[in-house]
Amino acid sequence: MTKKPDISLLEKFSILYLLFMAIYLIYLHYTPVIDVLSGKEFKAQDFIVNLTIVIIGLCALWGGITLAKRAIAQEQLINMGFEHGVYNRLEPILQEIAGTQVVIDKMDEQLNSMNINIDRLRKRSVELKIPGTEPAFGIDIAAQISRFLRLIILINITLATFIFLLNFTRSYTPFILTMLYILWWLEITYEYTLWERSSVYWWVFIPILTIPITTILGDIMYGSGILIGGMGILLALYVSAYYTWSKYIIEGILPFDLNKPISRIPSDNITSSHFFPSRIYFIQHHYKLGKILITISIIFTSLLIIQLFSVNIYYIKFLPNFSLDQFVFLGIFSIIFYILGVRLKHNTKENETETI
């Protein structure tokens, strides 16, 4: 099908860059102009230069806002035309296809889980040959020892990392904590051989997206001690949740034999049976997720702009004091959130029409 016209990411980035540069120019040169207007002594040449740059910045800011308004209006017109002209006609067909796809995906996941479980049992067992008797199978002790050694080493690395960060909290803390989440994700995913499941990558994508920002803001608001303690508890909860989920997906077993009482509940009353698989759910909610990420990006960008204006001019008590590293990292993640939000927001209906 014909791809609907859209505003390119480069155009949107150019508008944001224009607005940022305009605000930056005004920030650099508006203080001398205000000093002159308040009656302080000045040199005519410096005043003319600063006033000219401020006027250029104001013009650029007005032009950027105008371009942003036009881009938003054009985008809304395109989306409204697509929704009313095409999507409404295809919606019944899309719902039917989505329902069929859900059933197929569930069957595929069940078969895949059975194959993985059989393969894990085969790898953990070893053939025992005793003279005069038939071959028997037992637990592979070497494989079990290797598994426990990996867990012990990973636990020790995690404890040593938290002790080190508790005494030496620096700008590298967000990256080290994120790496711990990735290491535990790799270990559990390797243990249950879940590489081919698309849903497991959400378990690593969400920490990569949230842990650095949470670490930066937690360090600013609560300090390093509370931050490290909270992150340790959060990591333990994350590992427990991901391990439980993986074990249930592959072996169909929950902790404390919870799967037995759950199995007695009629299937019509189980909430999980009404949910789509994670991949289908996220495909159908790209637009909402994109809006959330863009909103978060705008909030972070607003904090950075307010911080930029308040460093040497005003003192705002409720505003966190960002270090240079935190300021840079927050800016980088704001851009990443915005780009991801834009891509998710505009891929929604394109994916649905491509399915047809």
C-alpha positions as CSV (number, residue, x, y, z in Angstrom):
1,M,0.0,0.0,0.0
2,T,1.0,3.6,-0.5
3,K,2.9,5.0,2.5
4,K,1.1,8.0,4.0
5,P,3.1,11.3,3.8
6,D,4.7,12.3,7.0
7,I,7.1,14.9,8.4
8,S,10.6,13.5,8.4
9,L,12.6,13.1,11.6
10,L,15.3,15.4,10.2
11,E,12.8,18.3,9.8
12,K,11.6,17.8,13.4
13,F,15.1,17.7,14.7
14,S,16.0,20.9,12.8
15,I,13.0,22.7,14.4
16,L,14.2,21.6,17.8
17,Y,17.7,22.6,17.1
18,L,16.5,26.1,15.9
19,L,14.5,26.6,19.1
20,F,17.4,25.5,21.3
21,M,19.9,27.8,19.5
22,A,17.5,30.7,19.7
23,I,17.0,30.2,23.4
24,Y,20.8,29.8,23.9
25,L,21.5,33.0,22.0
26,I,19.0,34.9,24.1
27,Y,20.4,33.4,27.3
28,L,23.9,34.5,26.5
29,H,23.2,38.1,25.5
30,Y,20.0,39.3,27.3
31,T,21.7,40.0,30.6
32,P,23.9,42.9,29.3
33,V,20.9,44.4,27.6
34,I,18.9,44.2,30.8
35,D,21.8,45.8,32.7
36,V,21.8,48.7,30.2
37,L,18.1,49.2,30.5
38,S,18.4,49.3,34.3
39,G,20.7,52.2,34.1
40,K,24.2,50.7,34.4
41,E,27.2,52.0,32.4
42,F,27.8,50.5,29.0
43,K,29.8,50.7,25.9
44,A,27.8,51.6,22.8
45,Q,29.4,49.0,20.6
46,D,28.9,46.2,23.1
47,F,25.3,47.2,23.6
48,I,24.6,47.3,19.9
49,V,26.1,43.8,19.4
50,N,24.2,42.3,22.3
51,L,21.0,43.9,21.3
52,T,21.4,42.7,17.7
53,I,22.0,39.1,18.8
54,V,19.0,39.2,21.2
55,I,16.8,40.4,18.3
56,I,18.2,37.7,16.1
57,G,17.5,35.1,18.8
58,L,13.9,36.4,19.3
59,C,13.3,36.2,15.5
60,A,14.7,32.7,15.4
61,L,12.6,31.7,18.4
62,W,9.5,33.1,16.8
63,G,10.3,31.4,13.5
64,G,10.9,28.1,15.3
65,I,7.6,28.3,17.1
66,T,5.8,29.1,13.9
67,L,7.4,26.2,12.1
68,A,6.6,23.9,15.0
69,K,2.9,25.0,14.9
70,R,2.7,24.4,11.2
71,A,4.4,21.0,11.5
72,I,2.0,20.0,14.3
73,A,-1.0,21.2,12.3
74,Q,0.2,19.4,9.2
75,E,0.8,16.2,11.1
76,Q,-2.7,16.3,12.7
77,L,-4.3,16.9,9.3
78,I,-2.4,13.9,7.9
79,N,-3.4,11.7,10.8
80,M,-7.0,12.8,10.8
81,G,-7.3,12.2,7.0
82,F,-5.7,8.8,7.4
83,E,-7.9,7.8,10.3
84,H,-11.2,8.9,8.7
85,G,-10.3,7.9,5.1
86,V,-8.5,4.6,5.5
87,Y,-8.3,3.3,9.0
88,N,-12.0,3.3,9.8
89,R,-12.6,1.1,6.7
90,L,-9.9,-1.3,7.6
91,E,-10.6,-1.5,11.3
92,P,-12.9,-4.6,11.2
93,I,-10.5,-6.5,9.0
94,L,-7.6,-5.5,11.3
95,Q,-9.4,-6.7,14.4
96,E,-10.2,-10.0,12.8
97,I,-6.6,-10.5,11.7
98,A,-5.3,-9.5,15.1
99,G,-7.6,-12.1,16.8
100,T,-6.4,-14.8,14.5
101,Q,-2.8,-13.8,15.0
102,V,-3.2,-14.0,18.8
103,V,-4.3,-17.6,18.5
104,I,-1.5,-18.5,16.2
105,D,1.1,-16.8,18.4
106,K,-0.2,-18.6,21.5
107,M,0.1,-22.0,19.8
108,D,3.6,-21.1,18.5
109,E,4.7,-20.0,22.0
110,Q,3.4,-23.2,23.6
111,L,5.2,-25.4,21.0
112,N,8.4,-23.4,21.3
113,S,8.3,-23.7,25.2
114,M,7.8,-27.4,25.0
115,N,10.8,-27.8,22.6
116,I,13.0,-25.6,24.8
117,N,12.0,-27.5,27.9
118,I,12.8,-30.9,26.3
119,D,16.1,-29.5,25.1
120,R,17.0,-28.3,28.6
121,L,16.2,-31.7,30.1
122,R,18.3,-33.4,27.5
123,K,21.3,-31.1,28.2
124,R,21.0,-31.6,32.0
125,S,20.8,-35.4,31.8
126,V,23.7,-37.8,31.2
127,E,23.6,-41.4,30.1
128,L,24.8,-43.9,32.8
129,K,26.2,-47.1,31.4
130,I,26.6,-49.9,34.0
131,P,27.9,-53.3,32.8
132,G,25.2,-56.0,32.8
133,T,22.3,-53.5,32.9
134,E,20.3,-51.3,30.5
135,P,21.5,-47.7,30.0
136,A,19.9,-45.2,32.5
137,F,19.8,-41.5,32.6
138,G,20.7,-39.2,35.5
139,I,21.5,-35.6,36.3
140,D,24.6,-34.1,34.8
141,I,26.5,-33.1,37.9
142,A,29.2,-31.1,35.9
143,A,26.5,-29.0,34.2
144,Q,24.8,-28.3,37.5
145,I,28.1,-27.3,39.2
146,S,28.8,-25.0,36.2
147,R,25.4,-23.4,36.6
148,F,25.8,-22.8,40.3
149,L,29.3,-21.4,39.8
150,R,28.0,-18.9,37.3
151,L,25.3,-17.8,39.8
152,I,27.8,-17.5,42.7
153,I,30.3,-15.4,40.5
154,L,27.5,-13.1,39.4
155,I,26.2,-12.6,42.9
156,N,29.7,-11.8,44.1
157,I,30.2,-9.4,41.2
158,T,26.9,-7.7,42.1
159,L,27.7,-7.3,45.8
160,A,31.2,-6.0,45.1
161,T,29.8,-3.5,42.6
162,F,27.2,-2.2,45.1
163,I,29.9,-1.9,47.8
164,F,32.2,0.0,45.4
165,L,29.4,2.3,44.3
166,L,28.4,3.0,47.9
167,N,31.8,4.4,48.6
168,F,32.6,5.9,45.2
169,T,29.5,7.3,43.5
170,R,30.5,9.1,40.4
171,S,29.1,9.9,36.9
172,Y,29.7,6.3,35.8
173,T,27.1,5.0,38.3
174,P,24.1,5.0,35.9
175,F,26.1,2.9,33.4
176,I,27.4,0.4,35.9
177,L,23.9,-0.2,37.4
178,T,22.5,-0.6,33.9
179,M,25.2,-3.2,33.1
180,L,24.2,-5.2,36.2
181,Y,20.6,-5.4,35.0
182,I,21.9,-6.5,31.6
183,L,24.2,-9.2,33.1
184,W,21.4,-10.8,35.1
185,W,19.1,-10.6,32.1
186,L,21.8,-12.4,30.0
187,E,22.2,-15.1,32.7
188,I,18.5,-15.9,33.0
189,T,17.9,-15.7,29.3
190,Y,20.8,-18.1,28.7
191,E,19.6,-20.4,31.4
192,Y,16.2,-20.8,29.8
193,T,17.3,-20.3,26.2
194,L,14.8,-17.6,25.5
195,W,16.8,-15.8,22.7
196,E,14.1,-16.4,20.1
197,R,11.2,-14.9,22.1
198,S,10.6,-11.3,21.3
199,S,9.0,-10.6,24.6
200,V,12.2,-11.2,26.6
201,Y,13.8,-8.2,25.0
202,W,11.3,-5.9,26.7
203,W,12.8,-7.1,30.0
204,V,16.2,-5.6,29.0
205,F,14.9,-2.7,27.0
206,I,12.9,-1.2,29.9
207,P,15.9,-1.1,32.4
208,I,18.2,0.3,29.7
209,L,15.6,3.1,29.1
210,T,14.7,3.8,32.7
211,I,17.6,3.0,35.0
212,P,20.1,5.7,33.9
213,I,17.4,8.5,34.3
214,T,16.2,7.0,37.6
215,T,19.8,6.9,38.9
216,I,20.6,10.5,37.9
217,L,17.4,11.9,39.5
218,G,17.6,9.6,42.6
219,D,21.2,10.8,43.2
220,I,20.2,14.4,42.9
221,M,17.1,14.2,45.2
222,Y,18.1,11.5,47.8
223,G,21.8,11.1,47.7
224,S,24.1,8.2,46.9
225,G,23.3,6.1,50.0
226,I,19.6,5.9,49.5
227,L,20.1,5.6,45.7
228,I,22.4,2.5,46.0
229,G,20.1,0.8,48.6
230,G,17.0,1.5,46.5
231,M,18.7,0.2,43.3
232,G,19.8,-3.0,45.1
233,I,16.2,-3.7,46.2
234,L,15.0,-2.9,42.7
235,L,17.5,-5.2,41.1
236,A,16.5,-8.1,43.5
237,L,12.9,-7.5,42.6
238,Y,13.7,-7.4,38.9
239,V,15.8,-10.6,38.9
240,S,13.1,-12.4,40.9
241,A,10.3,-11.3,38.6
242,Y,12.2,-12.1,35.4
243,Y,13.3,-15.5,36.8
244,T,9.7,-16.4,37.8
245,W,8.3,-15.3,34.5
246,S,11.0,-17.3,32.5
247,K,10.4,-20.4,34.6
248,Y,6.7,-20.2,34.2
249,I,7.0,-19.6,30.4
250,I,9.3,-22.7,29.9
251,E,8.3,-25.1,32.6
252,G,4.8,-23.9,33.5
253,I,5.8,-23.8,37.2
254,L,5.3,-20.9,39.7
255,P,7.0,-20.4,43.1
256,F,5.3,-22.0,46.2
257,D,3.2,-24.2,43.8
258,L,0.9,-21.3,43.0
259,N,0.2,-22.8,39.6
260,K,-2.0,-25.5,41.3
261,P,-4.6,-23.2,42.8
262,I,-4.5,-21.0,39.7
263,S,-5.2,-24.0,37.5
264,R,-8.5,-24.6,39.4
265,I,-9.8,-21.1,38.5
266,P,-12.1,-21.2,35.4
267,S,-10.3,-19.9,32.3
268,D,-13.0,-17.3,31.8
269,N,-12.0,-15.7,35.1
270,I,-8.3,-15.5,34.5
271,T,-7.3,-12.0,33.7
272,S,-4.2,-13.0,31.8
273,S,-6.3,-14.9,29.2
274,H,-7.9,-11.7,28.0
275,F,-4.5,-10.0,27.3
276,F,-2.8,-10.2,23.9
277,P,0.8,-11.5,23.8
278,S,3.3,-8.8,24.6
279,R,4.4,-8.3,21.0
280,I,0.8,-7.8,19.7
281,Y,0.0,-5.5,22.7
282,F,2.9,-3.2,22.0
283,I,2.3,-3.1,18.3
284,Q,-1.3,-2.0,18.9
285,H,-0.3,0.6,21.5
286,H,2.7,2.2,19.7
287,Y,0.9,5.6,19.5
288,K,0.3,5.8,23.3
289,L,3.8,4.6,24.2
290,G,5.2,7.2,21.8
291,K,3.2,10.0,23.4
292,I,4.4,8.9,26.8
293,L,8.1,9.0,25.7
294,I,7.7,12.4,24.0
295,T,6.0,13.8,27.2
296,I,8.9,12.5,29.3
297,S,11.4,14.1,26.9
298,I,9.6,17.4,27.0
299,I,9.6,17.3,30.9
300,F,13.4,16.6,31.0
301,T,14.1,19.3,28.4
302,S,12.1,21.8,30.4
303,L,14.1,21.0,33.5
304,L,17.3,21.4,31.6
305,I,16.2,24.8,30.2
306,I,15.1,26.1,33.6
307,Q,18.4,24.9,35.1
308,L,20.3,26.6,32.3
309,F,18.6,29.9,33.0
310,S,18.9,29.7,36.8
311,V,22.6,28.8,37.2
312,N,24.0,32.3,37.4
313,I,20.9,34.5,37.5
314,Y,18.2,33.0,39.8
315,Y,18.2,30.5,42.6
316,I,15.1,28.2,42.5
317,K,14.9,26.2,45.7
318,F,12.7,23.4,44.4
319,L,14.9,22.8,41.3
320,P,17.5,20.0,41.6
321,N,21.1,21.0,41.3
322,F,22.5,19.2,38.3
323,S,26.2,18.5,37.9
324,L,27.8,18.9,34.4
325,D,27.8,15.1,33.9
326,Q,24.1,14.8,35.0
327,F,23.2,17.7,32.8
328,V,24.8,16.1,29.7
329,F,23.4,12.7,30.4
330,L,19.9,14.0,31.0
331,G,20.1,15.9,27.7
332,I,21.2,12.8,25.8
333,F,18.4,10.7,27.2
334,S,15.9,13.4,26.5
335,I,16.9,13.3,22.8
336,I,16.8,9.4,22.9
337,F,13.3,9.5,24.4
338,Y,12.1,12.0,21.8
339,I,13.4,10.0,18.9
340,L,12.0,6.7,20.2
341,G,8.7,8.4,20.9
342,V,8.5,9.8,17.4
343,R,9.3,6.5,15.8
344,L,6.8,4.6,17.9
345,K,4.1,7.2,17.4
346,H,4.3,7.2,13.6
347,N,4.8,3.5,13.0
348,T,1.4,2.6,14.5
349,K,-0.9,2.8,11.5
350,E,2.0,2.1,9.0
351,N,2.5,-1.4,10.6
352,E,-1.3,-2.0,10.6
353,T,-1.7,-1.2,6.9
354,E,1.4,-3.2,6.0
355,T,-0.2,-6.2,7.7
356,I,-3.0,-5.9,5.2
